[in-house]
Amino acid sequence: MRRQVGSPRPKGGRENKETLCRNVLIYGHCRYEDQGCTFNHDQNKGKSNQTDASKKTLNVESPSFTPATQQTTTRNVLSTQAANAPSFTPRGLGAATPTGSQDSEPASFNPAAIRDFTPGFDLNASNTFATPGQPLQHHLYANVGPRREDLLPYQRTTSDFFMPEDLRQEMVKKSEAALQVMPNSQLPRLDPYHSLVPLDTSNRKNPTVFGYSTWVYKAMSSKHGRIYCLRRLEGYRLTNEHAIRSVKEWRRVVSANVVRIHDAFTTRAFGDSSLIFVQDYHPLSRTLAEVHLTPDPAARFQQKSLIPEKVLWSYISQIATALKAIHSAHLAARCLDVTKIILTEKNRIRLNGCSILDVVQFEPRRPVQELQQEDLISFGRLMLGLATLTHPAELMDMNLLVDQTGKTYSVVLRDTIAWLLTPQSAAKPKTIDVFVQGVATHIVTSLEESQQREDELASHLSREVENGRIARLMMKLMAINERYEFNGEQAWSENGDKYILKLFRDYAFHQVDRDGNPVLDIGHMIRCLNKMDVGIEEKVNLTSRDGQTTFIISYRELKKMLISAFGELQTGKTVKPGKNY
Ligand SMILES: Nc1ncnc2c1ncn2[C@@H]1O[C@H](COP(=O)(O)OP(=O)(O)OP(=O)(O)O)[C@@H](O)[C@H]1O
C-alpha cells in the first residue's frame, strides 16, 4: 500500500518554499500542489539549493535523498556517506501534505524502513545527521539450499545449530523496527514516554470509529526502557474524571487476542488537548484492513484475493476468544472494526481499539449487556466484510452480501455470520458462550494449530539455548586467552592451565591443513565447545605451536581448568572448582 506522505502537524512557513516536496521526489508529482502543500514543486529550483547544501555538513536535508532518477549533477558532489544516507526527511514528513486531506495516494513512509536507528540517540543533542550504520546483514547464517542429503545421522550442517532463517529474519526485523528512532523529530516528549515514532502509514484519518482523528506512535518509557504503542485522539477534552478511570478495568483483561492496555492520560504537548492510550507495542503489525482490503474502496482494479476459509475460521475463533475474555470481565469490545484489529504474526490477530469508546463515550452510560449484543453484531459485520472484501462503509445490503458469502464459502460459514448479524430474541438468546459452543470444532482446530506452532517454536528455542551456552563458554575462553598480565603476573595466560587452554583454543579454532591453510570447519568448533561444556572424558591431543610438546588431556580436565582460570579473574585469586562443576 503506498500513499503520499502526510503528517499530524504540518509546518507551514517560508522555509518550506525552498525544500523540494518529497512527493515530487518520490512520485514525480504532488497531489496537494494546488491544495495548500507549502513545499517547492519545481525540481529545477531545488537543484541549485541542493548543490549548496551538499557542501555543508551532512544533514537530513542533504541531497543524498535524491532518487536515482534525479539529475546526476547533484550526485557528482555527494560523498559515499551521503549516498548511503537513508531516504528519510523528518521535516518533509512533517509537512508534505495538508492535514485532514481525504486523499489516498499511495504512502511511501514506512517507519520500518528507517535504517538509522540509534537507541541512545538524544533528540535534543544535535541537529546533524548521524552516519548510518551498515545495513544489517540478514543472511549471516542463511539456511539456503541446495541441501546435502547424503549426511550420516551424526553429521550436521551449520544451519542445524540455529533457528530457521525465516524466523530469525522476522525476529531481527521486528527488533530493528522496535528500536528505530526518528532523528530531528519534532514530536513532543510525553513524560515518561519519549522517542515517539509515528506508526500510521496513512495521512487519511477516519474519525468514524472513535469520533476523533487518531494517531499511533511507538514510544519508549524512561521508567524501564520498555516500548509501548501510544494512540492519540486529537482534540479530545475530558469532561468527567471518572471517564479516564474506566481504563483501569481494562487492565484486568489479559487475552492472547487483545492488545493489552496499560494507561490513559490527557496531554497538551501536541498543541491541542489530546487523549493518549498506552498499549502494548507489536512491531511490524498491520491492520486487517491493510492486509486484506484495498486502501481505497473505489480502487476495484486493485482488488485483493479472497481470504481462504481456513483463515476466516481462524479469525472467528480468535475474535471469539477475545470476546469471551472481554465479556467475562463485564466489559464490551465496542470497536470490532477491520482497521482496529491487528495482525501481529502469521494468522495471529488482536483486538486493538478496546477501552477507547468506554472513555470517549462515557456518558450517557449504557448497559453492558446492550453493548455486548452490539459486539456480536459488529463481529458479524466484520466477518461479512472480510468474506466479501467489502469496506465497513460499504456494507449496505447485508442480505445480498450474506448470500454472496454462501456462494464463495461453505454454508456453515454463511450461517455463522448470519447468526451473528441477527439480533437476539427471547426465543434465541445470544451470548458469546452460545457462539463459542456453536463454533467449537473450529476453535479446536485453531487450538491444535497454535499448539503445533508452540511445539515448533519450543524446539527452535531449545537449539538456541544450546547456542547461548556455547557463547558463554567462548566468552570465558576469550577472557582468559592472550591476557597479557593479571594480578601483577606478566604473561599470566601463558602459564600452567592457561597455557593448555590456549592450545585448546588453537585446536578448536586455528587448525590448518597440510598446506597451512585455515580449516574453517564450524562443526568441529561447535563440537569442541559442546564437549568442553559437558566436560566429557574423551581425550584430546593438544600440540604446542612449535610442535615440540603434546598434551593428552580430557575435556573434563579442560573444563576444570577453564572454571578455575575464569574464577581467578572474577575473584582475583586462585580458585579450585568443586566436585560438582
Ligand atoms: N499496538 C500496536 N502495536 C504496533 N503497531 C500498531 C499498534 N496499533 C496500531 N498499530 C499500527 O499503526 C498503524 C495505524 O493504526 P490505526 O489503528 O490508526 O489504523 P488506520 O488504518 O490508520 O486507522 P484510522 O484510519 O482510524 O487512523 C497500523 O499499521 C497498525 O498496524
The ligand as an SDF file (V2000), in Angstrom:
LIG
                    3D

 31 33  0  0  0  0  0  0  0  0999 V2000
   -0.4050   -1.7900   19.3320 N   0  0  0  0  0  0  0  0  0  0  0  0
    0.2180   -1.6050   18.1710 C   0  0  0  0  0  0  0  0  0  0  0  0
    1.4820   -2.0330   18.0030 N   0  0  0  0  0  0  0  0  0  0  0  0
    2.1050   -1.8360   16.8290 C   0  0  0  0  0  0  0  0  0  0  0  0
    1.5590   -1.2460   15.7550 N   0  0  0  0  0  0  0  0  0  0  0  0
    0.3000   -0.8080   15.8710 C   0  0  0  0  0  0  0  0  0  0  0  0
   -0.4330   -0.9570   17.0750 C   0  0  0  0  0  0  0  0  0  0  0  0
   -1.6440   -0.4060   16.8850 N   0  0  0  0  0  0  0  0  0  0  0  0
   -1.6940    0.0530   15.6230 C   0  0  0  0  0  0  0  0  0  0  0  0
   -0.5200   -0.1820   15.0030 N   0  0  0  0  0  0  0  0  0  0  0  0
   -0.1940    0.1470   13.6340 C   0  0  0  0  0  0  0  0  0  0  0  0
   -0.3720    1.5240   13.4220 O   0  0  0  0  0  0  0  0  0  0  0  0
   -0.9100    1.7450   12.1330 C   0  0  0  0  0  0  0  0  0  0  0  0
   -2.1060    2.6800   12.2620 C   0  0  0  0  0  0  0  0  0  0  0  0
   -3.1270    2.0800   13.0370 O   0  0  0  0  0  0  0  0  0  0  0  0
   -4.5950    2.6570   13.0680 P   0  0  0  0  0  0  0  0  0  0  0  0
   -5.3480    1.8920   14.0810 O   0  0  0  0  0  0  0  0  0  0  0  0
   -4.5730    4.1430   13.1830 O   0  0  0  0  0  0  0  0  0  0  0  0
   -5.1210    2.2080   11.6510 O   0  0  0  0  0  0  0  0  0  0  0  0
   -5.6020    3.1100   10.4730 P   0  0  0  0  0  0  0  0  0  0  0  0
   -5.9060    2.1700    9.3510 O   0  0  0  0  0  0  0  0  0  0  0  0
   -4.6150    4.2060   10.2230 O   0  0  0  0  0  0  0  0  0  0  0  0
   -6.9860    3.6480   11.0680 O   0  0  0  0  0  0  0  0  0  0  0  0
   -7.5530    5.1350   11.1290 P   0  0  0  0  0  0  0  0  0  0  0  0
   -7.9950    5.4230    9.7600 O   0  0  0  0  0  0  0  0  0  0  0  0
   -8.6480    5.0300   12.1390 O   0  0  0  0  0  0  0  0  0  0  0  0
   -6.4380    6.0300   11.5990 O   0  0  0  0  0  0  0  0  0  0  0  0
   -1.2620    0.3800   11.5570 C   0  0  0  0  0  0  0  0  0  0  0  0
   -0.3100   -0.0050   10.5910 O   0  0  0  0  0  0  0  0  0  0  0  0
   -1.1820   -0.5500   12.7150 C   0  0  0  0  0  0  0  0  0  0  0  0
   -0.7250   -1.8300   12.3260 O   0  0  0  0  0  0  0  0  0  0  0  0
  1  2  1  0
  2  3  1  0
  2  7  2  0
  3  4  2  0
  4  5  1  0
  5  6  2  0
  6  7  1  0
  6 10  1  0
  7  8  1  0
  8  9  2  0
  9 10  1  0
 10 11  1  0
 11 12  1  0
 11 30  1  0
 12 13  1  0
 13 14  1  0
 13 28  1  0
 14 15  1  0
 15 16  1  0
 16 17  2  0
 16 18  1  0
 16 19  1  0
 19 20  1  0
 20 21  2  0
 20 22  1  0
 20 23  1  0
 23 24  1  0
 24 25  2  0
 24 26  1  0
 24 27  1  0
 28 29  1  0
 28 30  1  0
 30 31  1  0
M  END
$$$$
